[in-house]
Each structure stands twice: as structure tokens, then as C-alpha cells.
């Protein structure tokens, strides 16, 4: 007897190019279509990640809600979609979708709602609406979701302390496609030729959108310090808002004295080859990270990482990378210099160890398997 597929709808705040959005797309690409009937609902717009999901043959709809603007009509419309579609499971992603999707699900009579938390801590300079939404979710966590997925152990600890229902939480980390992200000497040579860099120039990368959470100012200050000690070092930065027209970013870089060594590439669609071209990948985030995708992706490319001690970053790199305090440009520059001084052979050895660590703990098929088991258990959790 053929089993009926489990109807599984994912509700997410938006489908631009963030880590949660990319993880959703990767998860959908790996889920068994004979086991799950999938659909994605975006509170805002479809965006580039949403278009990629559509290319997988998965329906994507957008409510067109404005970010940060309360929209009761949008919530009721979402509840109507859920009431008519009657998915067996509703999985929401990120605070705003957890709140709005959770409430809409309750209005539609949904019993199997799972939230997905992607942040670790909430710093004082987080958006006020984000802090308010997270606190509202904490109050509702015993009423709305049947289960709560956390992308990191740090997320689990922080949100349990915030008042979330700890007994409902399960940690499922991000997963990485080892066929897409892998060591690539040809990409290393090609990228350096395109950018006009010498083959032997140390290249340090920061792949992150321009956002206070990512702390580009500390990165720029550290780049200036390393520029004085290692004049041959170059820095590759890419992501939304990472352009020369960004006056704040350009000002930080110039003030640090690293203007002639920083390459600002903006949003890029070729992250695997850029990551493979690096000697060192850095995450300089000051707060909020749960499980930064770019760290796992660089490790899969055989690139050692220097990360700030935020979220699960230290646990991800383990002994294959270096961990420094937040907002400490001197420590960040010193870690880079230590990797450069270690030489190409030692970096290659650590890079290989980094890839092996991703293979052992964070491969995409293994993580998809954990989500599959989670959804199958959730499907049988409540009586219809």
C-alpha cells in the first residue's frame, strides 16, 4: 500500500539571500518528494532564493507584507491559505514567521506547528521589532508550537533562558553540500587572475551582508593592522551592500589604512568558487549568529577559518580554526598573521581537517535525514 505524502508547508519571513533562506532551499532540495508534498509561503516577497526554490518545482507564494509593519489582514489571509490547504505540518522560519505563521496556524486549526529559531543572542542594537517579536514568541511558545527547532546549541540555551519552552526544543544544525563546496585549485587561480592578485598574496575573506551584526567595522580595523605587518595581504569582501558606494564601509576601510587592499564585490552568485580561492575565511560577527553558513561552506572548501566567539562558531570550527573575542581587531589581526606565518602546507593541512569535520558532522544528507525524522515524528504526534 502506497503511503500518502505528508503535506509540509514552510512559512518564512522572506526569501532574499540570508542564511536561513539558503538553508531552507538546501533542505527542500534534499527532502524526498514521494514522502513530502512541499510548499513555501513567504510573508514578504519571493526574492532570489524563492525563485531558486520554484526552479526545484516547489510552489512558492508571497503575501506581500511590509517588513516591520503590523498587518492583521495579511495574518488573516495566511490563516485562510492554511485553512484551505490543510497541510499536515507547518514549519515556520525566524521570529516574525514564527509569530505570524504560528498565530495564523492556530486560527486555521493547525496542531502540528514547528518553529525554527536561527538567532543566538539578541543584542541591545538588534531591531526593536525583532526583540519584541522574540519576547512575544517566548510567551506563546507553550501554546503555539508543538516543537521548536534550534539551529545551534547556543540558540537553544539563549532562548530557553529567554522563556521559550525548553522541553519542546531540538537542535538540528545547518548542512552543507560537499559536492558544491569543495577544494578547487582552478577556481583559486581563476579568481586571483580576475581580481588582479598575485598567486602568492594571502587572501582573507568576509562573506556577509552589510549589517551591524556582521561587524564590518572591526574587520576593517583588523585589516588595517594586518596591512602594516603583512603588506602583501589582501581582503575580499562580498554580500548585499558591500560596494564602494557604501560610504560607511568605505570610510571604515580608509580610516584603517586598508583601502588599497580591500576588494568590495557586492552580491555574488559564485560563492563556492570565491570561498575556494581564499587562504582564510573570517566571521567577525558581534552578536546574533546561530550557525553561520559561510563558516561551514569555507571549511568544506578546505579553507581554515578565524571566527569570533558568537553562537556555535567555536564548536563548528573545533580544532581546525581559530576563535577570537568579539570587537577585538588586534586579536583578529593576530590570528590572521598566525595563519599566514604557519605557511601554505599547514593551512592546507588544517583546511583538509576542516573539510573532514564538515563531512563528519554537517553533511547535507545527514542533516536532511535529521529533519526527515523530525517531520515524521511530528506528523504522528497529534491526533487529527
N, C-alpha and C positions, 0 to 999 in steps of 0.2 A: 504493500500500500504506500503510495507516494505521500510524503508529508507536505502539508501546505506551508508555503514560506511564511516566515514571521515578518509582518509589516513593521518596519523600523523607520521612523521619521526622525531626522536630525534638525533641530532648531538652533540657529547660530545668530549672533548679533549682526555680523556682516561677513562678506566673502572677499575681502581685499587680500593683502599678501602677508598677513601675520602668521605667527607660529601655530596658533590654534586652528586657523583656517587651513593651513597646509597639512597639519596632522589629520584633520577631518578628511581631506581629499585623499591622503595616503591610506587611511583606514578604509574608506569606501572602495578604493581600488583593490583591496585585498579581501574584502568580505565575500563570501560565497553567495552568488546571486540566486542559486537554487534554494539556499537556506533563508535568505533575507530578501524581502521586497523593499527597496530603499527609496527614500525621497528626502530632499533637503529644503528647508524653509529658512529664508533669511529675513531678519527683521527690517533690514535697510535695503540694500541693493544686491545684485548678483555678483558684480565685480569679476576680476580676472580669475580668481580661484573658482568661483561659481561657474564660469564658462568652461573651465577645465573639467569640472565635475559633470557638466552637461555633455561634454565630449565623451565621457565614460558611458553615456546612455542612461544617466540617472536624472530624473526630473528635479528641477530647481525652480522654486518660486520665491518672489520677494514681496514683502509687504509695503516697502517704500516708506517706512517710518524714518523720521529725522533723528539723528543721534543726539542723545541728551535731552530730548523733548518728550514729555509725557504724552501718550497717545492712547486714551481709552478706546477710541474707535478701532485703532489697529489691534489692540488686545482682543476686542470682541470679534473682529474679523478673523483673527488667528484661531480663536476658540471655535468659530464656525467651520473653518477648514478642518480642524481636528474632529469636530463632531460628525462632519460628513464623511471624512476619510477613515475614521475609527482605526488608526494604527494600533497594533498590539503594544508597541513600545515607543515612547517619546524620549529621545536623548537630547538634552539642551547643552550648549557650549558657551561658557563665560557668563559673568554675573548678570548682565542685562537680559540675556536669553534665558538664564536660569529663572529669573524673577518673572519675566513676562510670559515665557513659554510655560513655566510651571503653573502660573495662575490661569492661563488660557487652557491648559490641560485639565486643571481641576474643574473649570467651568464646563468643559466638554465631557466630564465624567471619566477622564483617564486615570487608571490606577497604577500603571507601570511607567512612572516618570523617573528618569535618571538625570541628575545634574552632572556637569563636568567643570571642575574648578581648574583654572590654568595659572592663576597667580600664586605667589608665595605670600609675601607680606604686603601690607598696604601702607606706604609711606605717607608722611604728612603732606607731601606735594602731589599725591595722587589726585585725580579729579574728584571734586566734591561729590558729583553724581555717582562715581564709581564706589566711593567709600559708603555713601548712603545705601546704594544698591546691595553691596556686600553685607551690610549690617541688617538690612531688611531680609535678605536671604537667610542669614543666621537665625532670625526669629522664626522664619517659615520652614526651616529645614526639617523639623519634626513632623510637619503637617503635609508638605507638598511632595517631596521626592521619596521614592521607595529606596533608592540607592544614590550614592554620591561618588563619582569617580574623581580622584585627585591625580594630577599628572606627576606629582613628586611627593616624597615624604615630607619635605618642608611645607608644601601646601597643606598636607593633612594635619601637621602639627599646628600650624598657624591658624587654620580655620576651626579646628577643634577648640583652641583657646579663645577664638572669637565667639564661640557659642554654637557652631554648627553641630549637628547630631553626629558625634564621632562613631557611634555604633553602625551607622549607615555607610561609612566611608570605606573605599577600597582604592589602593594605589595601582594605577596602570601607567607606566612611563611612556614617553614617545618612542616610536620605532623608526628605523632608517632603512632605506632601500640600498642595499650594498651593491646592487648592480648599477645604480645611477651614480652613487658616490663611491669612488674608488681611487687609488693612486693612479695618476695619469701623467707620466713624464712628457708626453706630446703636448698636453694642454699647458703644462708648466712652461715649456719653450714657446708655444704659440702666444700665450697671454703676455709673456715678457716682451716678445717681439712687438706685439700690438701696442703695448704701453711704452715702448722705447726704454726698457730697463735692461741693464747688463745681466747676463746669465748668473753671475755670482753675487748680485746685490741681494742682501737679506730683505725679504718682503713679508711684512706683518699686516694682517688683515683684520678689519672690523666690519662685519656684515650685519647691519642693523638699521632700521628706520630711524629718522631723526626724532627722538623722543626723550624727555628728561630721564626716563627710566634707564635708557641705554648709556647715559653719562658720556657723551662725546667730548665734553669739556675736559674731563680727566684724561681721556685718551689723547687729546691734543697736547695737553701739558706733558704727558709722558713721552709723546713723540718728540717734542722739543728737547727734552732731557736726553733722550737716546741720540737725537741728531747731533748733539755736541760730542758724544762719546764714540758714536759709530756713524760717521758722515755718509757711509755708503748705504745705510739702511733706508728703505722706502716703505710707505704705508698706503695700503689700498683700502678705501672705504666705499661702501655701496649700500643702497637701500633708499626707500622713499625719503625725499628731502635732502639727500646727500649730494648737493650740487654746489658749484662755485657761486651761484646766485643766492645761496643761503648765507646771509650776512653774518648771522650769529656764529655759525660754524666756521666760516672763513675768518672771522675775527679772532676766534679762539686759536685757530691754527697759526695765523700770522703773529699773534701775540706770543705764542710759544716758540716762534722761530723755525717752524717746520713747513712753511708754505711751499718750499721748493722740493719737498719730499712726499707730500700727500697727494694722492690721486683720488678725486671725488667723482665716482662713476654713476651716481644716481641709481634708479631702479634697474636691475638687470634680470634677464631671463636665463642666464647661463651660470647660475651659482655653482653647479658641480665643477665646472672647469676653472672658475675663479678660485674656489676653495682648494682645488688640487694644485694650483700654481703657487700657493703660499708656503712660506717656511714656518710661520707661526700664525695661529688664529687666536684672536683675543675676544673675550666677552668682558666689557668694562662696566656692566650694569651696576647701578647703585641700589636697586630695590626691585621687588615685584616679580623677578623671574621665578618660574616654577621649574621648568625643564627646558632650557634654551636649545632649540633645534639646531642652530648653527654650530654649536659645540659638537654634537653628535655627528653632524654631517662632515665637519672638518676631520674629526677623528676617523671616520670611515674612509676619508681620502688619504689617510696616513699622515696627517698633519698634527703635530703636537700643539697643545692649547695652553694659554695662560688665561685664567678666569678669576673674576672677583668672587668672593665667598658669599654668594647670593643663591637662594633656592637650593637646588640639588647639584649645582655646578661642580662642587668639590667631589661629590660622590660619583658624578658622571666620569670625570677625568681620572679619578683614582690616582695611582702612582705614575700614570703616563703623562701627566701635565703638571702645571704649577698653579697654586692658588694664592691670591694676594688679597689684602683687605680692600674694602670699597673706598673710593675717593682718596686713593694714595698713589699719586702719579710717580713718586720716587720709587715705590715698591714695584709698580708695574714696569717702569723702565728698567729697573734692576733685573727683573725676571726675564724680560726680553734679552737683555745683554747676556745673561747667563746662558740662555738657549743659543745665542749667536756664538758665544765663546766655546760652547760644547762641540761645535763643528757639525758638518753635514752628516757624518756617519752616526753620531749619537742621536741627532734629530731624527734620522731615518729609522734608527732602532726604536726610539720612543714612539715614532709615528706608526710603525708596524704594531707595536704593543697596543696603541690606541685603537687601531682598526680591529685587532683581535678582541679587545674589550667590548666594542660595539657588537661584534659578531656574537659574543658570548651572552650579552645581557640585553641588547636593544635592537636586534634584527627585526625588520618589519613583519615577516611572517610569524615570529613568536609573539609579537605584541598584538597582531590581528587575532591570533589564536586566543589570547587572553580576553580580548574584547568579545570574541565569539562565545566563549564560555560564559562570560558575564551576562551577555544578552540572552543566552539560552536559559540560564538560571533565573533571570528576571522575567522572562516570558512565562515561566511556570510558577512565579512567586505568588500571584494573586488569583483568586477565582474570578471568572468573568461574571 
